[in-house]
């Protein structure tokens, strides 16, 4: 039975996890001050775990990453997140006196559920965020937003990104339930992804005022520099 994955997004994701894990180990003596369960042994074990997983499931597919497709995917994700953040800020300003609308809009269009994880580099959450926004935006709500000071082009850009990202849907689904990995591989990759996301979230908070180090734990920034 085939147990390898050929999905480019899956490959680049595990590579990003590997790179972040390496950065984590390099900074563990500093980071160990903020978490009781973070020490050199823990950092080393994560690196070994990821490297072993790559050897087992991904080694034969490292050349499968198509640079052109990867660049396109990444640019769509960056544009989508940037525009969603701009719209959020604009709506907060334009409707600051209409709290019920703000609450309803953010809940219905994915902000309440996905914004926090998406802005911290979780591209699975951003994919779901874009989908939810595009699916739930109705004509009446759009007109209400545009009637204030948000240009049509801002909303159009989000919808364009949501449409464009659909060509990569199979890769995003593969991250959650990769049929080309056996059951043990699926579980292992999912656990790695969650572990690195948790580390990144805390490390980015710690390095809030150190942009260079903070970016070393940001999935978007790491992915683009693979």
N, C-alpha and C positions, 0 to 999 in steps of 0.2 A: 504493500500500500504506500502511495506517495505521501511523504510527510514534510515536503518542502513548501515554502510559500514563494510565489513569484510576483505578488502584488507590490508594485513600486512603493506605495505609501507604507506598507508594512515594513519593507526593507529600510526605508529612510527613517521610519519611526524607531526601529530597534537601534539603528546607528546613532540617532539623536540621544536615545537613552544611554547608549554606551559612552557618548561624549560627555553628557551631563554627569554620569557616574564617575568618570575620570576626574572631572573638575571637583566633584564632591570629595573624592579621596585626597586631592591635592590641597584642599582647604579644610580638611577634617579637624585639624588641631584648633583652628579658630572656631569652626562651627560646633565643635563638641561642647562649647560653653553654653549653648542655647538649648540643647536637648540631652536628656539623660541617656537616651538609647543610641546616641551618635558617638562612636569612638572609632579609632583606626581599624579595629577588627571588623566592625560593621561595614565601614566604607570599602574595605578590601573584599569582603564577602559578596557585596553587591556587584563589584567589578568582575569577580570570578564567575558569579551567577550569570551575568549578561554575556560575558565572553563564551562561556560554555553553551549557552542557548543559541548564540550565533553559529557556533561550530556545528551544533546539532541540526538546526532548522534553516539557516540562511546562507551558509557558506557558499553553496553552489549558485546562489542567486544575486550575489553582490554586484554582478555586472548587468543585472536586469533593470537597474534604475536608469530610466531615460532622462538625460539632463534637460532636454527641451520640455518634456511633459512635467517634470518636477518643478522647473522654474515657473511654468504656467500655473500649476496648482498653487504654489507658494504665493505668487503675485495676487491671485484671486483671494486667497485667505487674508492676506495683509490688507488689501483694498476693502474687503468686506468688513473686517474688524474695525478699521479706521473710520469707515463711514457710519457704522452702527454706533460708535462712540460719539461721533460728531452729532448724529441725530439725537442721541440720548441727552447730550448737553443742551442742544437747542430746545428740545421739548421741555426740559426742566426750567429753562429760562422763560419760554413763551407761555407755559401753563403753570407757572409757580403759584398762581392764585386759584388753580383748579385741581386740588389734590385728588379728588375722586377720578378725574380723567387720567392723571399721571399713574395712579395705582392700577387702574384698569388697563391702560395701554401697555405698561411694562409687564404686567402679568400675561396678557393675551399674546404679546408679540415676542416672547422668549427672554426678555431681559431679566425677569425675576429668577428664572430657572437656570439660564445659561451664561449670563453676562460675566459673572465673577470668574467662572472657570475658563471661559473663552479668552478673557483679557489676560489671564495668567498663562496662556500658551496651550491650552487644551484644544487641539484642532478638531477633535471629535465633537466637543461641545459647540464649537463655532459652526461646524457643519449643520448640527441640529438647530442652532440659533438661526442661521440663514434660512433654513427650510421653514421653521416655525413662523418667522417674520413674513416670508413671502406667501405662505399659505393663509395666514390670518389677517393680513392687511386688507381691509375693505375700502370701497370707494368713499364712503362717508368719512371714515377716519382720515384717509389721505387728504381729502378736501379740507378738513378741519385743521390739519397740521400746516398745509400749504397756505391757508388763509392768514396765517401769522407770518413768520419770517423765514421759514424753511423752503428753499428752492425745490422745485420738482426734481431737479437733477440729483439731489442728495438721495431721495427715495428711489429714483430710477437706478442709481448706482448699486444700491443694496439689492434690488430685485435682479439686476444683471448678474451680480456675483452669485446670488442664490441659484440662478439658472445655469451659469457657467460651471459651477461646482458640481452639478449633477453628473457631469461626465466622469467624475471620479468617485461616484457613489459606491461602486463595487469595492474600491480600495478602502473606503471608510468602513463599509460593512465587514470587510475582511479583518479589520482591526478588532472588531467586537466578536466575531465568530468566524474565524478563518477556516473554511472547509478544507483547505489544502494542508492544514496542520492536523496531526492526530490530536486526540483529546488531551493528551498530556502537554503537547505543544501549545494548544490553545490556552490552557490554564496557566502555563508558565509565562507566556508572552503577556497575557492580561495582568498577571500579578506584577511583572516587571514594570509595565506601563503605569499602573496605579502607584507603585512604590516610588518611581521617579517623579511622578506628578506631585506626590506628597512632599518629597524632598525639595522639589523646585519651589513649591508654594511657600514653604517656610524660609528657604534660602533667599528667595527674592524679597521677602519681607525684611529679612535681616540686612540685605544689601541695598535697601531702598535708596540710600544716599551715596551709593557707589555704583554708578551706571554700568561701568565695564563689567564688574563682577556680577551684577544683577542680570545682565544680558547673557552671561555664561550659563544661567539657569532658566532662561526663557526659551521655550521650545521653538518659537518662530525664529529667533535670532540664531539659535543653534542649527536649525534645519537649513537655513539659507547659506550657512557657512560650511556645510558638510563637504 
